[in-house]
């Protein structure tokens, strides 16, 4: 391969990464103001440098084998917890006479547009008790910015939702910074340094929050976070409730924050995170919306119905919050590689998201037609008349606050 071809591939890849950053909220005028303080850790950690990985084929084979085994065990544990949660709701219904309902919340990615979701959840909580009031969710799934919102929705208190809204309403200018003038150099792990953003998230995901996650998980509720395993080129779902329980037992909660940061690490724009020797990035790279362990002939619902044939069919409500527009707005595309790549990826992501929504809708139809379940699907997304980010900054305070208030009104 010639040097020219190598360079061409490098620049094409970097263009892809940059456009993805723009797609999820990164603009050309990202934060330039730097904090007077320093990020936590050594100089190498502050600069977010990563050594070249020296892994033999045999070592990698063993890593993949262990990964597959752990993934299989995790999915089985999710299913068992889901069945136990159905049983809890069934018993509660028998005791109280209230309807037998199982609520699933699915939160999408969307970068800084997570401000919409944070506002929507607060507004939703102001609805009077009734069929559309914000429920306590039995299962919560989140990807990217949805992963950062998911723990607060999982805890479910007004205080938790207020904390999420506070986080999105007060972005700091130094959350992301340029990596110097030549940020496209291929030896950089990412285009932006996110050490301050990582410190902020790690500070928020401390022992107090993790303990609240444990309390919710002990009720067999599920908090599932979508990531992308870069080494395997596949999605990976982490049971964050289980991870929180194990973290408290070990007295070290850093892994919980690492999983959330991995799910929201925009490929190429933000550095990936290492978990169990493998590299992880934004869950939106594989699916911006997901529901797992629930559907299918061996899923949670089917297992519960098989174990309790005497139980009435539950009412299953699936609530989907999309922190983006369902379809990209019409816009004139200028003949520039960055604009073209960004627009193409915008279209690609929107198409993928619609495909995921179609799958979820099909699962609802299957539950109704084949399992006799009163399954319902509710969807909210950012509409065309929502506030727009005109500054180009990823975390523009005026924009995120306007979008948050817009979401609150819709909620």
VEXDREN-2710 file (C-alpha; in Angstrom, 1 decimal):
% VEXDREN-2710
k/r/px/py/pz
1/UNK/0.0/0.0/0.0
2/UNK/1.4/3.4/-0.9
3/UNK/1.9/6.2/1.6
4/UNK/-0.8/8.2/-0.3
5/UNK/-3.4/5.5/0.2
6/UNK/-2.5/5.1/3.8
7/UNK/-3.0/8.8/4.3
8/UNK/-6.3/8.8/2.4
9/UNK/-7.6/6.0/4.6
10/UNK/-6.5/7.8/7.7
11/UNK/-8.2/11.0/6.7
12/UNK/-11.4/9.2/5.6
13/UNK/-11.6/7.5/9.0
14/UNK/-11.0/10.8/10.9
15/UNK/-13.6/12.5/8.8
16/UNK/-16.1/9.8/9.7
17/UNK/-15.3/10.2/13.4
18/UNK/-15.6/14.0/13.3
19/UNK/-18.9/13.9/11.5
20/UNK/-20.2/11.5/14.1
21/UNK/-19.2/13.9/16.7
22/UNK/-21.1/16.7/14.9
23/UNK/-24.1/14.3/14.5
24/UNK/-24.4/13.7/18.2
25/UNK/-23.9/17.3/19.1
26/UNK/-20.3/18.3/18.6
27/UNK/-19.9/21.6/16.8
28/UNK/-16.9/23.3/15.3
29/UNK/-16.8/25.8/18.2
30/UNK/-16.2/23.3/21.0
31/UNK/-15.1/24.6/24.4
32/UNK/-11.9/26.6/24.3
33/UNK/-11.9/27.8/27.9
34/UNK/-9.8/25.6/30.2
35/UNK/-10.2/25.1/33.9
36/UNK/-7.7/26.7/36.2
37/UNK/-7.5/23.4/38.0
38/UNK/-6.4/20.0/36.7
39/UNK/-8.2/16.7/36.1
40/UNK/-7.7/13.9/38.5
41/UNK/-4.9/11.4/38.1
42/UNK/-1.4/11.3/36.6
43/UNK/-0.2/13.5/33.7
44/UNK/-0.8/10.6/31.3
45/UNK/-4.3/10.1/32.6
46/UNK/-5.1/13.8/32.4
47/UNK/-4.0/13.8/28.8
48/UNK/-6.0/10.6/28.3
49/UNK/-3.1/8.8/26.6
50/UNK/-3.4/5.1/26.0
51/UNK/-0.5/2.7/25.3
52/UNK/-0.5/0.5/22.2
53/UNK/-2.1/-2.8/23.2
54/UNK/0.2/-5.8/23.0
55/UNK/-2.2/-8.8/22.9
56/UNK/-1.3/-12.1/21.2
57/UNK/-3.9/-14.1/19.2
58/UNK/-4.1/-16.7/21.9
59/UNK/-4.6/-14.1/24.6
60/UNK/-7.3/-12.5/22.6
61/UNK/-9.0/-15.9/22.0
62/UNK/-9.1/-16.5/25.7
63/UNK/-10.4/-13.0/26.3
64/UNK/-13.2/-13.5/23.8
65/UNK/-14.1/-16.9/25.4
66/UNK/-14.3/-15.4/28.8
67/UNK/-16.3/-12.5/27.5
68/UNK/-18.8/-14.8/25.8
69/UNK/-19.2/-16.9/29.0
70/UNK/-19.7/-13.8/31.1
71/UNK/-22.2/-12.3/28.6
72/UNK/-24.3/-15.5/28.6
73/UNK/-24.3/-15.6/32.4
74/UNK/-25.3/-11.9/32.6
75/UNK/-28.3/-12.4/30.2
76/UNK/-29.5/-15.4/32.2
77/UNK/-29.3/-13.3/35.4
78/UNK/-31.2/-10.5/33.7
79/UNK/-34.0/-12.9/32.7
80/UNK/-34.2/-14.4/36.2
81/UNK/-34.4/-11.0/37.8
82/UNK/-37.1/-10.0/35.3
83/UNK/-39.2/-13.0/36.1
84/UNK/-38.9/-12.3/39.8
85/UNK/-40.0/-8.7/39.2
86/UNK/-43.1/-10.0/37.3
87/UNK/-43.8/-12.2/40.3
88/UNK/-43.5/-9.3/42.6
89/UNK/-45.9/-7.2/40.6
90/UNK/-48.3/-10.1/40.3
91/UNK/-48.3/-10.6/44.1
92/UNK/-48.7/-6.9/44.7
93/UNK/-51.7/-6.8/42.3
94/UNK/-53.3/-9.8/44.1
95/UNK/-52.9/-8.1/47.5
96/UNK/-54.0/-4.6/46.6
97/UNK/-56.5/-5.3/43.8
98/UNK/-54.6/-2.8/41.6
99/UNK/-54.0/-3.6/37.9
100/UNK/-51.1/-6.0/37.1
101/UNK/-48.7/-3.7/35.2
102/UNK/-45.1/-4.0/34.1
103/UNK/-43.4/-0.7/32.9
104/UNK/-40.4/-0.6/30.6
105/UNK/-38.5/2.7/29.9
106/UNK/-36.2/3.0/26.9
107/UNK/-34.0/6.1/26.6
108/UNK/-32.1/6.9/23.4
109/UNK/-28.8/8.7/22.8
110/UNK/-28.5/12.2/21.5
111/UNK/-25.5/13.9/23.1
112/UNK/-26.3/17.2/24.8
113/UNK/-29.9/16.7/23.6
114/UNK/-30.3/14.6/26.7
115/UNK/-31.4/17.9/28.2
116/UNK/-34.7/17.3/26.4
117/UNK/-35.2/14.0/28.3
118/UNK/-34.2/15.4/31.6
119/UNK/-36.8/18.1/31.3
120/UNK/-39.4/15.7/30.0
121/UNK/-39.1/13.4/33.0
122/UNK/-39.6/16.3/35.3
123/UNK/-42.7/17.6/33.5
124/UNK/-44.0/14.1/33.3
125/UNK/-43.8/13.8/37.1
126/UNK/-46.1/16.8/37.5
127/UNK/-49.1/14.9/35.9
128/UNK/-51.8/14.0/38.4
129/UNK/-52.2/10.3/39.4
130/UNK/-53.8/8.3/36.6
131/UNK/-53.1/6.1/33.6
132/UNK/-50.5/8.4/32.1
133/UNK/-48.7/9.5/35.3
134/UNK/-45.0/8.8/35.5
135/UNK/-44.7/5.3/36.9
136/UNK/-42.0/3.5/38.8
137/UNK/-40.2/1.6/36.1
138/UNK/-39.6/-2.1/36.3
139/UNK/-37.0/-2.1/33.6
140/UNK/-34.9/0.9/32.3
141/UNK/-32.6/0.7/29.3
142/UNK/-30.3/3.6/28.2
143/UNK/-27.7/4.3/25.5
144/UNK/-25.2/7.1/25.4
145/UNK/-26.8/10.2/26.9
146/UNK/-29.7/8.0/27.7
147/UNK/-27.3/5.9/29.8
148/UNK/-26.5/9.0/31.9
149/UNK/-30.2/9.6/32.4
150/UNK/-31.1/6.0/33.1
151/UNK/-29.8/5.7/36.7
152/UNK/-31.8/8.7/37.8
153/UNK/-35.0/7.3/36.1
154/UNK/-34.2/3.9/37.7
155/UNK/-34.1/5.5/41.2
156/UNK/-37.2/7.3/40.3
157/UNK/-37.6/9.9/43.0
158/UNK/-38.3/13.5/42.3
159/UNK/-34.9/14.3/43.8
160/UNK/-33.2/12.0/41.4
161/UNK/-34.9/13.5/38.4
162/UNK/-34.0/17.0/39.6
163/UNK/-30.4/15.9/39.9
164/UNK/-30.4/14.8/36.3
165/UNK/-32.0/18.1/35.2
166/UNK/-29.4/20.0/37.2
167/UNK/-26.6/18.2/35.5
168/UNK/-27.8/19.0/31.9
169/UNK/-28.8/22.6/32.8
170/UNK/-25.3/23.5/34.0
171/UNK/-22.7/22.3/31.5
172/UNK/-19.1/23.4/32.1
173/UNK/-17.1/24.9/29.3
174/UNK/-14.1/22.7/30.1
175/UNK/-16.0/19.4/29.9
176/UNK/-14.3/18.9/26.5
177/UNK/-11.2/20.6/25.1
178/UNK/-9.3/20.4/21.8
179/UNK/-6.2/18.3/21.6
180/UNK/-4.1/21.1/20.2
181/UNK/-4.1/22.6/16.7
182/UNK/-3.5/19.3/14.9
183/UNK/-6.1/17.3/16.6
184/UNK/-6.5/15.0/13.6
185/UNK/-3.2/13.3/14.1
186/UNK/-3.8/9.5/14.1
187/UNK/-1.7/9.0/17.3
188/UNK/-4.3/10.8/19.3
189/UNK/-6.8/8.5/21.0
190/UNK/-9.6/11.0/20.3
191/UNK/-10.2/14.4/18.9
192/UNK/-11.2/15.9/22.2
193/UNK/-9.9/15.5/25.8
194/UNK/-12.9/14.7/28.1
195/UNK/-11.1/14.3/31.4
196/UNK/-13.1/17.1/33.1
197/UNK/-16.4/15.6/31.8
198/UNK/-15.2/12.2/33.1
199/UNK/-14.3/13.6/36.5
200/UNK/-17.8/15.2/36.7
201/UNK/-19.6/12.0/35.9
202/UNK/-17.4/10.0/38.3
203/UNK/-18.1/12.5/41.1
204/UNK/-21.8/12.2/40.4
205/UNK/-21.7/8.4/40.4
206/UNK/-20.4/8.1/43.9
207/UNK/-21.2/5.7/46.7
208/UNK/-24.5/7.5/47.6
209/UNK/-26.0/7.1/44.1
210/UNK/-24.6/3.5/43.7
211/UNK/-26.2/2.6/47.0
212/UNK/-29.6/3.8/45.7
213/UNK/-29.1/1.7/42.6
214/UNK/-28.5/-1.3/44.8
215/UNK/-31.7/-0.6/46.7
216/UNK/-33.7/-0.5/43.5
217/UNK/-32.0/-3.6/42.1
218/UNK/-32.8/-5.6/45.3
219/UNK/-36.4/-5.2/44.2
220/UNK/-35.5/-7.2/41.0
221/UNK/-35.8/-4.1/38.9
222/UNK/-33.5/-4.0/35.9
223/UNK/-31.2/-1.1/34.8
224/UNK/-29.6/-2.1/31.5
225/UNK/-26.9/0.0/29.8
226/UNK/-26.0/-0.4/26.1
227/UNK/-22.3/-0.1/25.0
228/UNK/-20.3/-1.1/21.9
229/UNK/-17.4/-3.5/22.3
230/UNK/-14.9/-2.2/19.8
231/UNK/-12.8/-5.4/19.9
232/UNK/-15.7/-7.6/19.0
233/UNK/-17.5/-5.1/16.8
234/UNK/-20.8/-5.8/18.7
235/UNK/-23.1/-4.4/21.2
236/UNK/-22.9/-5.3/24.9
237/UNK/-25.5/-4.8/27.6
238/UNK/-24.4/-4.3/31.2
239/UNK/-26.8/-4.9/34.1
240/UNK/-25.9/-1.8/36.1
241/UNK/-28.0/-2.9/39.0
242/UNK/-25.9/-6.0/39.4
243/UNK/-22.7/-4.1/38.7
244/UNK/-23.7/-1.7/41.5
245/UNK/-24.3/-4.6/44.0
246/UNK/-20.9/-6.0/43.2
247/UNK/-19.2/-2.6/43.4
248/UNK/-20.6/-2.0/46.9
249/UNK/-19.4/-5.5/48.0
250/UNK/-15.9/-4.6/46.8
251/UNK/-16.0/-1.1/48.2
252/UNK/-15.1/0.4/44.8
253/UNK/-17.7/2.1/42.6
254/UNK/-15.5/3.3/39.8
255/UNK/-16.5/0.5/37.4
256/UNK/-20.2/1.7/37.5
257/UNK/-19.1/5.2/36.3
258/UNK/-16.8/3.6/33.7
259/UNK/-19.7/1.7/32.1
260/UNK/-21.7/4.9/31.9
261/UNK/-18.8/6.8/30.4
262/UNK/-18.2/4.0/27.9
263/UNK/-21.8/4.1/26.7
264/UNK/-21.5/7.8/26.1
265/UNK/-18.0/7.9/24.5
266/UNK/-18.7/9.2/21.0
267/UNK/-16.4/7.1/18.7
268/UNK/-13.4/9.1/17.5
269/UNK/-14.5/12.3/19.3
270/UNK/-14.2/10.9/22.8
271/UNK/-11.7/8.4/24.1
272/UNK/-12.9/4.8/24.6
273/UNK/-13.0/3.1/28.0
274/UNK/-11.3/-0.1/28.9
275/UNK/-13.4/-2.7/30.7
276/UNK/-12.0/-6.2/31.5
277/UNK/-9.2/-5.7/29.0
278/UNK/-11.5/-4.7/26.1
279/UNK/-12.2/-1.3/24.6
280/UNK/-15.8/0.1/24.7
281/UNK/-17.4/3.1/23.1
282/UNK/-20.8/4.7/22.6
283/UNK/-23.7/2.2/22.6
284/UNK/-25.3/4.2/19.8
285/UNK/-22.7/2.8/17.4
286/UNK/-24.6/-0.5/17.5
287/UNK/-28.1/0.5/18.6
288/UNK/-29.5/3.9/19.8
289/UNK/-32.5/2.1/21.3
290/UNK/-32.8/-1.4/22.7
291/UNK/-34.8/-3.8/24.8
292/UNK/-33.2/-7.0/25.9
293/UNK/-33.9/-10.2/27.9
294/UNK/-37.6/-9.4/27.6
295/UNK/-39.0/-10.6/24.2
296/UNK/-38.9/-14.0/22.6
297/UNK/-40.0/-17.6/23.5
298/UNK/-37.4/-17.7/26.3
299/UNK/-37.7/-14.1/27.4
300/UNK/-38.9/-12.8/30.7
301/UNK/-42.5/-12.5/29.7
302/UNK/-42.7/-16.1/28.2
303/UNK/-40.9/-17.5/31.3
304/UNK/-43.3/-15.8/33.7
305/UNK/-46.4/-17.0/31.8
306/UNK/-45.1/-20.6/31.7
307/UNK/-44.3/-20.6/35.4
308/UNK/-47.6/-19.0/36.4
309/UNK/-50.4/-20.1/34.0
310/UNK/-53.0/-19.2/36.5
311/UNK/-51.9/-15.5/36.5
312/UNK/-53.9/-13.0/34.4
313/UNK/-52.2/-11.5/31.4
314/UNK/-50.1/-8.5/32.6
315/UNK/-50.4/-5.1/31.1
316/UNK/-47.0/-4.2/29.7
317/UNK/-46.3/-0.6/28.9
318/UNK/-43.2/0.4/26.9
319/UNK/-42.3/4.0/27.2
320/UNK/-39.7/5.3/24.6
321/UNK/-38.0/8.7/25.0
322/UNK/-35.9/9.7/22.0
323/UNK/-33.5/12.5/22.6
324/UNK/-33.4/13.3/18.9
325/UNK/-35.7/14.0/16.0
326/UNK/-37.0/10.8/14.5
327/UNK/-36.1/12.0/11.0
328/UNK/-33.5/14.6/10.0
329/UNK/-34.9/18.0/9.0
330/UNK/-34.7/18.9/5.3
331/UNK/-31.5/21.0/4.7
332/UNK/-29.3/22.0/1.8
333/UNK/-26.1/20.0/1.8
334/UNK/-23.0/22.0/0.8
335/UNK/-20.4/20.2/-1.4
336/UNK/-17.8/19.8/1.4
337/UNK/-16.5/16.5/2.7
338/UNK/-17.4/17.3/6.3
339/UNK/-20.9/18.5/5.5
340/UNK/-21.5/15.5/3.2
341/UNK/-20.2/12.9/5.7
342/UNK/-22.1/14.5/8.5
343/UNK/-25.3/14.6/6.6
344/UNK/-24.9/11.0/5.4
345/UNK/-24.3/9.8/9.0
346/UNK/-27.2/11.8/10.2
347/UNK/-29.4/10.0/7.7
348/UNK/-27.8/6.6/8.6
349/UNK/-28.5/7.1/12.3
350/UNK/-32.0/8.2/11.7
351/UNK/-32.7/5.2/9.5
352/UNK/-31.2/2.8/12.1
353/UNK/-33.3/4.4/14.8
354/UNK/-36.5/4.0/12.8
355/UNK/-35.5/0.4/12.3
356/UNK/-35.0/-0.1/16.0
357/UNK/-38.4/1.4/16.7
358/UNK/-40.0/-0.9/14.1
359/UNK/-38.5/-3.9/16.0
360/UNK/-39.9/-2.7/19.3
361/UNK/-43.3/-2.1/17.7
362/UNK/-43.2/-5.7/16.3
363/UNK/-42.4/-7.1/19.7
364/UNK/-45.4/-5.3/21.1
365/UNK/-47.6/-6.7/18.3
366/UNK/-46.2/-10.2/19.0
367/UNK/-47.0/-9.9/22.8
368/UNK/-50.5/-8.9/22.0
369/UNK/-51.2/-11.4/19.2
370/UNK/-49.3/-14.5/20.4
371/UNK/-49.2/-14.1/24.2
372/UNK/-52.5/-12.4/24.9
373/UNK/-50.7/-9.6/26.7
374/UNK/-52.2/-6.1/26.9
375/UNK/-49.0/-4.5/25.5
376/UNK/-48.8/-0.8/24.8
377/UNK/-46.1/1.4/23.2
378/UNK/-45.7/5.1/23.9
379/UNK/-43.2/7.3/22.1
380/UNK/-41.9/10.8/22.5
381/UNK/-39.1/12.5/20.5
382/UNK/-37.8/16.0/19.8
383/UNK/-40.2/17.6/17.4
384/UNK/-39.3/19.9/14.5
385/UNK/-40.4/23.1/16.4
386/UNK/-37.9/22.4/19.3
387/UNK/-35.2/25.0/20.0
388/UNK/-32.1/24.7/17.8
389/UNK/-28.4/24.9/18.8
390/UNK/-27.1/27.8/16.8
391/UNK/-23.8/28.3/18.5
392/UNK/-22.2/25.1/17.3
393/UNK/-20.9/24.3/20.8
394/UNK/-21.6/20.8/22.1
395/UNK/-22.7/22.0/25.5
396/UNK/-24.2/25.4/24.9
397/UNK/-25.9/26.4/28.2
398/UNK/-28.5/28.6/26.6
399/UNK/-29.5/25.9/24.1
400/UNK/-29.6/23.0/26.6
401/UNK/-31.7/25.0/29.1
402/UNK/-34.2/26.0/26.3
403/UNK/-34.4/22.4/25.2
404/UNK/-34.8/21.2/28.7
405/UNK/-37.7/23.6/29.3
406/UNK/-39.3/22.6/26.0
407/UNK/-39.1/19.0/27.2
408/UNK/-40.5/19.8/30.5
409/UNK/-43.5/21.5/28.9
410/UNK/-44.1/18.4/26.7
411/UNK/-43.8/16.1/29.7
END
